[in-house]
Amino acid sequence: MLDVERVYGEHADFVWRSLQRLGAPEAELEDLLQEVFVVVHRRRKSFDGRSKLTTWLFGISLRVVRGHRRRARFRRERPTPAPPEAVEGRTPERAMQALQARQKLTAVLDGIEPERRATFVMFELEGLSTRAIAELMGVPIGTVHSRLHLARRDFARALVRFEQKCERVAKARRAR
């Protein structure tokens, strides 16, 4: 049986990044992280070690984000993200660059439909194998390959749209 405190200590950062990359709103990350580890606690006896622990955690994170999206449709409030906290050893310029890079990645990933996005994040960003993704998502490996192919295409298109939008904004600012 898993020691949830140890799992949290070793993998909370991984789960946090996974939630971000799966499109969880910044203002909801802490609550969703807690929700993931509540599920881990409840299901700790069911983890049999056939897959990597991170694969299992990613699957839980994916289901938590999906559930959150379904529930969020009924909410009227729109929380705004909190400003980033200062981190020792980082210059304000580097912190801003890191924030802008995360925002860019999130904006581009938001242009990919959820199933493809999850496949893309698991393979390209988290380094899971297509076999592990197929097991995790309960789909044939061919479906994973197809989703990954389409997600890469969608990512490239979304990146182009994002960069064009940034160019238009910059051009409009210069014109003022």
FIGUZA-356066 format. One record per residue: x, z, y of N, C-alpha, C, O, CB in turn; residue in three letters. Coordinates in pm, whole numbers, padded with zeros to 5 digits, always signed. Atoms other than C-alpha are relative to their C-alpha. Glycine has a CB too. Layout:
N
XZYXZYXZYXZYXZYALA ...
END
This chain:
176
+00085+00000-00119+00000+00000+00000+00089+00000+00125+00193+00066+00128-00097+00124+00000MET -00079+00016-00122+00127-00090+00347-00001+00126+00086-00101+00196+00095-00052-00116+00080LEU -00010-00104-00101+00249+00166+00597-00030-00068+00134+00055-00139+00188+00144+00070+00000ASP +00047+00070-00119+00054+00050+00904+00088+00030+00121+00113-00058+00202-00145+00038+00030VAL -00088-00034-00113+00278+00236+01150+00130-00080-00006+00178-00128+00096+00032+00152+00001GLU -00122+00078+00016+00586+00063+01008-00027-00148+00030+00052-00214+00097+00057+00016-00143ARG +00036+00141-00025+00410-00275+01012-00017-00022+00150+00028-00123+00203-00130-00039-00077VAL +00019+00012-00144+00308-00216+01373+00136-00001+00071+00161-00085+00157-00087+00116+00053TYR -00131-00010-00065+00660-00114+01474+00084-00125-00019+00157-00166+00072+00076+00120-00055GLY -00083+00116+00030+00818-00417+01309-00062-00133+00045+00010-00230+00069+00028-00006-00147GLU +00065+00129-00020+00557-00684+01385-00096-00009+00119-00162-00111+00137-00074-00035-00123HIS +00092+00003-00113+00360-00592+01698+00035-00113+00098-00054-00178+00151+00001+00135+00074ALA -00041+00108-00091+00565-00835+01910-00041-00136-00055-00088-00222+00019+00152+00003+00024ASP +00041+00125+00065+00499-01115+01660-00150-00022+00016-00195-00132+00050+00039+00001-00149PHE +00146+00011-00011+00125-01043+01664-00039-00029+00146-00127-00111+00171-00069+00130-00050VAL +00027+00022-00143+00125-01027+02047+00022-00147+00037-00062-00210+00100+00090+00092+00088TRP -00031+00141-00027+00295-01369+02070-00102-00093-00067-00145-00192-00009+00143-00035-00047ARG +00097+00083+00073+00060-01510+01808-00134-00002+00072-00195-00107+00086-00018+00052-00143SER +00127-00007-00073-00246-01389+01999+00008-00085+00127-00086-00157+00160-00034+00147+00035LEU -00018+00080-00122-00109-01544+02320-00008-00148-00033-00079-00223+00033+00134+00033+00068GLN -00009+00142+00035-00034-01875+02152-00130-00055-00057-00155-00175-00052+00111-00022-00099ARG +00130+00043+00053-00376-01884+01989-00107-00004+00110-00222-00036+00083-00044+00092-00113LEU +00091+00015-00113-00535-01869+02334-00074+00125+00041-00173+00117+00113-00098-00102-00031GLY +00065-00124-00042-00628-01504+02373+00026+00020+00149+00140+00004+00195+00052+00122-00083ALA -00021-00022-00143-00684-01427+02742+00095+00117+00024+00089+00219-00046-00135+00027+00070PRO -00099-00104-00030-00401-01221+02894-00065+00137+00017-00012+00238-00031+00078-00037+00127GLU +00065-00128-00028-00645-00953+03008-00055+00066-00126-00086+00185-00124-00113-00021+00099ALA +00057-00052+00124-00769-00910+02650+00105+00028-00107+00072+00079-00214-00102-00097-00054GLU -00103-00008+00103-00434-00906+02466+00014+00140-00061+00023+00153-00183+00132-00042+00058LEU -00017-00135+00055-00401-00528+02432-00113+00036-00094-00090+00091-00201+00009+00103+00113GLU +00116-00030+00085-00753-00492+02293+00004-00079-00129-00027-00026-00236-00130-00028+00075ASP -00006+00083+00120-00706-00782+02053+00114+00043-00092+00100+00039-00214+00017-00147+00039LEU -00110-00052+00081-00370-00646+01937-00046+00123-00078-00019+00137-00197+00123+00035+00090LEU +00052-00120+00066-00538-00316+01862-00099-00040-00109-00098+00018-00218-00068+00093+00103GLN +00098+00045+00099-00820-00498+01682+00069-00056-00124+00025-00031-00236-00092-00107+00062GLU -00075+00054+00114-00568-00682+01462+00050+00115-00087+00037+00110-00210+00120-00087+00047VAL -00056-00109+00081-00407-00355+01355-00107+00093-00056-00081+00165-00152+00098+00080+00083PHE +00113-00069+00064-00745-00194+01292-00036-00074-00129-00062-00011-00232-00124+00006+00097VAL +00026+00080+00119-00809-00480+01050+00110+00021-00103+00082+00036-00222-00012-00151+00036VAL -00112-00026+00091-00461-00430+00900-00020+00134-00070+00000+00145-00191+00135-00002+00077VAL +00023-00132+00059-00542-00063+00848-00111-00006-00105-00097+00049-00214-00035+00103+00110HIS +00113+00009+00093-00877-00143+00684+00034-00080-00126-00013-00048-00234-00120-00063+00070ARG -00027+00092+00110-00733-00418+00463+00138+00021-00062+00184-00062-00141-00013-00142+00048ARG -00138-00021+00046-00390-00266+00388+00011+00002-00152+00115-00036-00206+00054+00131+00056ARG -00004-00002+00147-00479-00220+00019-00012-00140-00059+00026-00163-00173-00112+00090-00054LYS +00022+00135+00054-00567-00589-00014+00124-00088+00012+00129-00195-00049-00116-00066+00072SER -00122+00081-00011-00221-00717+00085+00079+00015-00129+00126+00123-00163+00086+00043+00124PHE -00065-00005+00131-00064-00809-00247+00141-00057+00000+00207-00057-00104-00083-00076-00099ASP -00136+00048-00009+00262-00961-00124+00020-00143-00049+00134-00190-00056+00088+00089-00076GLY -00016+00139+00044+00190-01314-00251+00046-00089+00114+00114-00188+00092-00131-00053-00057ARG -00045+00074-00117+00244-01442+00102+00089+00094+00082+00095+00214+00057-00121-00054+00086SER -00081-00082-00088+00482-01324+00372-00093+00087+00084-00205+00048+00114+00091-00087+00091LYS +00078-00092-00082+00358-01029+00575-00038-00066+00133-00150-00049+00181+00078+00131+00025LEU +00030+00065-00128+00383-01235+00895-00109-00106-00017-00189-00127+00074+00126-00064+00058THR +00106+00098+00026+00163-01505+00738-00134+00071-00005-00232+00023+00053+00027-00076-00132THR +00122-00080+00010-00099-01242+00654-00043+00049+00139-00161+00043+00173+00022+00119-00096TRP +00031-00048-00135-00077-01096+01006-00048-00113+00090-00140-00095+00170+00124+00066+00063LEU +00043+00114-00081-00107-01441+01162-00144-00038-00035-00223-00070+00054+00094-00120-00022PHE +00137+00031+00042-00422-01506+00957-00100+00097+00060-00207+00057+00105-00011+00003-00152GLY +00087-00100-00060-00575-01182+01078-00012-00027+00150-00121-00020+00206+00053+00144-00025ILE +00000+00030-00143-00475-01269+01436-00089-00120+00030-00166-00118+00126+00142-00026+00051SER +00081+00120-00016-00635-01612+01400-00148+00034-00008-00227-00010+00075+00037-00104-00105LEU +00141-00037+00015-00963-01462+01277-00047+00090+00114-00162+00079+00157-00022+00070-00134ARG +00037-00088-00113-00961-01196+01553-00023-00084+00125-00120-00061+00198+00110+00107+00025VAL +00016+00086-00118-00913-01463+01822-00128-00084-00013-00202-00099+00084+00124-00092+00020VAL +00124+00077+00022-01190-01678+01668-00123+00087+00028-00215+00045+00098-00006-00054-00145ARG +00111-00092-00023-01423-01378+01664-00017+00034+00147-00129+00043+00198+00019+00127-00080GLY +00005-00031-00143-01333-01295+02022-00062-00116+00079-00143-00096+00169+00142+00030+00053HIS +00056+00117-00069-01411-01650+02134-00151-00007-00018-00224-00039+00075+00065-00130-00051ARG +00146+00003+00024-01753-01630+01971-00070+00106+00084-00175+00080+00143-00032+00021-00149ARG +00061-00108-00079-01826-01297+02138+00010-00027+00149-00080+00008+00224+00066+00134-00033ARG -00024+00022-00143-01682-01408+02474-00102-00094+00062-00124-00090+00183+00140-00055+00021ALA +00100+00093-00055-01947-01679+02511-00119+00073+00060-00191+00019+00144-00048-00096-00109ARG +00116-00075-00048-02202-01409+02575+00034+00094+00114-00053+00164+00165-00061+00078-00114PHE -00042-00088-00110-02003-01225+02839-00016-00072+00133+00001-00194+00142+00146+00045-00018ARG +00012+00058-00133-02065-01279+03205+00124+00030+00084+00156-00045+00177-00125+00053+00070ARG -00117-00037-00080-01755-01104+03338+00118-00088-00035+00133-00134-00148+00036+00147-00021GLU -00121+00080+00018-01432-01294+03384+00119+00084+00045+00152+00085+00164-00007-00134+00080ARG -00114-00081-00043-01134-01058+03378+00115-00088+00047+00137-00197-00005+00047+00091-00114PRO -00117+00072-00048-00830-01169+03573+00124+00063-00061+00127+00184-00082+00008+00001+00156THR -00120-00058+00061-00487-01127+03423+00072+00092+00096+00074+00071+00217+00095-00110-00047PRO -00078-00094-00081-00279-00837+03543+00133-00064+00037+00184-00148-00037+00023+00134-00077ALA -00131+00056-00036+00041-00919+03730+00105+00045-00102+00094+00154-00158+00042+00043+00143PRO -00102-00039+00098+00348-00918+03506+00078+00122+00047+00106+00138+00165+00096-00117-00026PRO -00078-00118-00033+00537-00592+03489+00147-00038+00009+00193-00129-00060-00021+00111-00105GLU -00143+00026-00013+00899-00587+03596+00071+00048-00126+00040+00154-00179+00057+00070+00126ALA -00078-00035+00118+01143-00582+03307+00144+00018+00045+00199-00065+00116-00012-00110-00112VAL -00138-00028-00037+01485-00425+03347+00091-00113-00045+00073-00168-00154+00046+00135-00060GLU -00098+00099+00038+01772-00672+03347-00043-00144+00027+00036-00236+00006+00032+00015-00142GLY +00046+00136-00030+01563-00972+03448-00014-00015+00150-00067+00073+00218-00135-00031-00072ARG +00013+00025-00142+01584-01122+03790-00143-00047+00027-00208-00099-00064+00104-00105+00051THR +00133+00049-00033+01259-01201+03970-00013-00151-00025-00118-00199-00068-00033+00032+00145PRO +00004+00144+00021+01349-01569+03951-00018-00034-00149-00099-00119-00184+00129-00066+00054GLU +00013+00023+00144+01394-01559+03572-00136+00043-00052-00195-00023-00136+00110+00074-00077ARG +00132-00047+00041+01078-01358+03530-00107-00101+00039-00199-00128-00038-00031+00138+00063ALA +00096+00101-00044+00887-01616+03733+00011-00127-00085-00091-00186-00121+00022-00034+00149MET -00019+00119+00084+01038-01903+03532-00061+00021-00138-00124-00069-00193+00149-00034-00013GLN +00057-00032+00132+00940-01731+03205-00152+00001+00007-00220-00050-00083+00052+00136-00050ALA +00146-00002-00017+00588-01670+03335-00054-00141+00014-00156-00175-00047-00039+00085+00123LEU +00046+00138-00018+00554-02031+03447+00008-00079-00131-00079-00160-00160+00083-00071+00109GLN -00013+00068+00129+00679-02155+03110-00112+00042-00095-00169-00042-00165+00138+00029-00063ALA +00111-00047+00086+00425-01935+02926-00132-00059+00047-00215-00099-00035-00008+00154+00001ARG +00124+00056-00054+00148-02054+03159-00012-00148-00033-00120-00196-00065-00007+00022+00151GLN +00000+00142+00033+00247-02416+03102-00033-00020-00148-00116-00104-00182+00137-00064+00033LYS +00027+00010+00142+00252-02369+02725-00146+00031-00030-00210-00039-00108+00092+00094-00079LEU +00140-00037+00022-00086-02196+02734-00093-00111+00049-00189-00145-00020-00032+00131+00072THR +00084+00107-00053-00235-02469+02954+00002-00122-00089-00102-00185-00111+00044-00038+00141ALA -00010+00117+00088-00107-02742+02725-00069+00030-00133-00141-00055-00186+00148-00039-00024VAL +00065-00035+00127-00220-02558+02410-00152+00006+00015-00225-00022-00080+00052+00134-00051LEU +00145-00003-00024-00564-02512+02569-00063-00138-00012-00184-00150-00029-00030+00059+00138ASP +00049+00136+00013-00594-02891+02553-00014-00047-00143-00047-00163-00168+00091-00093+00073GLY +00008+00035+00143-00590-02884+02171-00115+00078-00062-00130+00197-00038+00136+00032-00073ILE +00114-00069+00062-00901-02806+01967+00050+00113-00092+00160+00102-00147-00089-00101-00081GLU -00049-00123+00063-00880-02464+01794+00065-00014-00138+00170+00046-00161-00112+00094-00013PRO -00059+00011+00133-00813-02566+01430+00136-00069+00006+00230-00027-00061-00095-00078-00094GLU -00128+00071-00015-00540-02810+01530+00101+00089+00071+00219+00092+00035-00019-00132+00078ARG -00088-00089-00076-00398-02560+01779+00060+00106-00091+00180+00133-00085-00077+00065+00115ARG -00049-00104+00092-00373-02290+01513+00105-00057-00094+00208+00005-00117-00117+00061-00081ALA -00096+00064+00090-00198-02530+01276+00131-00028+00073+00239-00001+00021-00059-00132-00057THR -00119+00031-00081+00042-02642+01551+00080+00126+00027+00202+00128+00011-00041-00067+00132PHE -00068-00126-00033+00123-02284+01654+00069+00057-00124+00185+00098-00117-00100+00103+00058VAL -00060-00057+00121+00181-02169+01297+00123-00079-00044+00224-00019-00083-00103+00003-00113MET -00111+00081+00048+00408-02462+01211+00113-00010+00102+00228+00021+00071-00049-00139-00036PHE -00103+00029-00100+00590-02544+01534+00057+00123+00069+00176+00128+00099-00056-00092+00103GLU -00046-00115-00077+00611-02206+01705+00036+00120-00088+00128+00195-00056-00105+00040+00098LEU -00027-00116+00086+00600-01952+01421+00081-00036-00123+00129+00053-00193-00130+00063-00042GLU -00086+00043+00110+00783-02161+01161-00056+00018-00140+00020+00024-00236+00126+00072+00008GLY +00060-00012+00133+00535-02123+00876+00003-00136-00070+00000-00240-00004-00145+00053+00009LEU +00001+00125+00076+00544-02383+00599-00142-00055-00007-00239+00018+00013+00056+00023-00143SER +00134+00059+00011+00257-02626+00553-00074+00061-00118-00197+00076-00112+00009-00154-00016THR +00064-00065+00116+00189-02465+00214-00059+00135+00040-00171+00167+00002+00103+00018-00116ARG +00048-00131-00044+00158-02120+00374-00120-00016+00093-00215+00062+00087+00112+00078+00072ALA +00112+00025-00093-00070-02261+00645-00124-00038-00080-00234+00008-00050+00036-00112+00103ILE +00114+00042+00084-00291-02427+00380-00063+00121-00068-00186+00133-00070+00045-00103-00106ALA +00052-00121+00064-00324-02096+00193-00073+00088+00101-00183+00137+00075+00113+00079-00066GLU +00054-00087-00103-00389-01903+00511-00135-00050+00052-00227+00029+00073+00098+00011+00115LEU +00122+00056-00057-00656-02140+00639-00101-00041-00107-00215-00077-00076+00033-00120+00086MET +00091+00034+00108-00807-02209+00298-00036-00147-00004-00150-00183-00033-00124+00082+00011GLY +00023+00144-00002-00769-02586+00325+00107-00068-00085+00213-00009-00110+00000-00057+00145VAL -00103+00073+00073-00584-02851+00122+00121-00029+00089+00109-00036+00211-00056-00132-00056PRO -00123+00024-00075-00225-02919+00222-00008-00131+00079+00050-00142+00187+00121-00004-00095ILE +00018+00127-00072-00323-03276+00320-00073+00021+00132-00044-00046+00231-00077-00099-00086GLY +00072-00032-00124-00563-03130+00577+00095+00061+00102+00086+00031+00222-00117+00097-00029THR -00099-00060-00090-00277-02925+00722+00086-00109+00061+00112-00109+00181+00087+00103-00076VAL -00084+00109-00051-00061-03237+00750-00077-00085+00101-00021-00125+00204+00049-00089-00117HIS +00082+00079-00092-00345-03427+00915-00020+00074+00133-00004+00016+00240-00137-00032-00063SER +00020-00080-00123-00419-03145+01162+00129+00009+00080+00128+00002+00203-00050+00141-00036ARG -00128-00010-00069-00051-03111+01241+00033-00130+00072+00077-00129+00186+00112+00036-00099LEU -00024+00131-00061-00017-03483+01307-00087-00017+00126-00038-00056+00232-00031-00114-00101HIS +00092+00013-00114-00325-03482+01533+00033+00100+00111+00021+00068+00229-00145+00019-00046LEU -00035-00102-00099-00215-03160+01704+00123-00042+00080+00129-00020+00201+00024+00135-00068ALA -00119+00047-00072+00124-03308+01789-00038-00109+00099+00011-00111+00212+00106-00054-00100ARG +00046+00106-00090-00047-03613+01936-00076+00063+00118-00052+00027+00234-00091-00101-00076ARG +00077-00068-00106-00291-03389+02129+00092+00077+00094+00069+00079+00215-00103+00095-00062ASP -00094-00076-00082-00002-03172+02249+00072-00093+00098+00084-00062+00216+00103+00074-00088PHE -00071+00096-00087+00189-03474+02383-00092-00050+00110-00050-00060+00226+00054-00119-00083ALA +00096+00048-00101-00122-03603+02560-00033+00109+00102-00039+00082+00222-00129-00048-00067ARG +00032-00111-00090-00207-03261+02703+00118+00030+00092+00099+00065+00209-00038+00126-00081ALA -00119-00022-00082+00152-03223+02825+00009-00105+00111+00042-00072+00225+00127-00004-00088LEU -00001+00106-00101+00134-03558+03005-00106+00028+00107-00079+00016+00227-00025-00139-00066VAL +00107-00032-00097-00201-03460+03165+00040+00116+00089+00016+00113+00210-00130+00033-00073ARG -00043-00117-00077-00057-03124+03272+00104-00040+00104+00095+00001+00220+00056+00108-00092PHE -00105+00041-00093+00251-03284+03429-00055-00090+00110-00011-00081+00225+00112-00072-00076GLU +00063+00085-00101+00039-03546+03607-00077+00085+00101-00075+00060+00221-00094-00104-00066GLN +00075-00090-00088-00182-03269+03744+00096+00073+00094+00068+00087+00213-00083+00102-00084LYS -00100-00068-00083+00126-03081+03868+00055-00092+00106+00076-00051+00220+00114+00054-00087CYS -00051+00099-00097+00256-03398+04035-00103-00024+00110-00066-00033+00228+00034-00133-00070GLU +00105+00021-00101-00080-03453+04211-00008+00118+00095-00022+00099+00216-00136-00022-00066ARG +00005-00120-00084-00084-03094+04336+00121+00003+00093+00106+00031+00212-00004+00128-00087VAL -00121+00000-00083+00276-03119+04458-00009-00106+00109+00031-00081+00222+00124-00022-00086ALA +00014+00108-00097+00202-03451+04630-00099+00040+00110-00075+00013+00228-00046-00129-00071LYS +00099-00044-00099-00105-03304+04800+00059+00105+00094+00031+00106+00213-00125+00056-00071ALA -00064-00103-00084+00100-03007+04923+00099-00062+00099+00107-00020+00214+00072+00104-00088ARG -00096+00067-00090+00368-03234+05066-00072-00077+00109-00020-00090+00219+00091-00095-00079ARG +00075+00080-00096+00102-03441+05242-00059+00086+00112-00096+00033+00217-00111-00075-00072ALA +00058-00090-00101-00024-03137+05434+00087+00015+00119+00052+00087+00213-00027+00136-00057ARG 
END
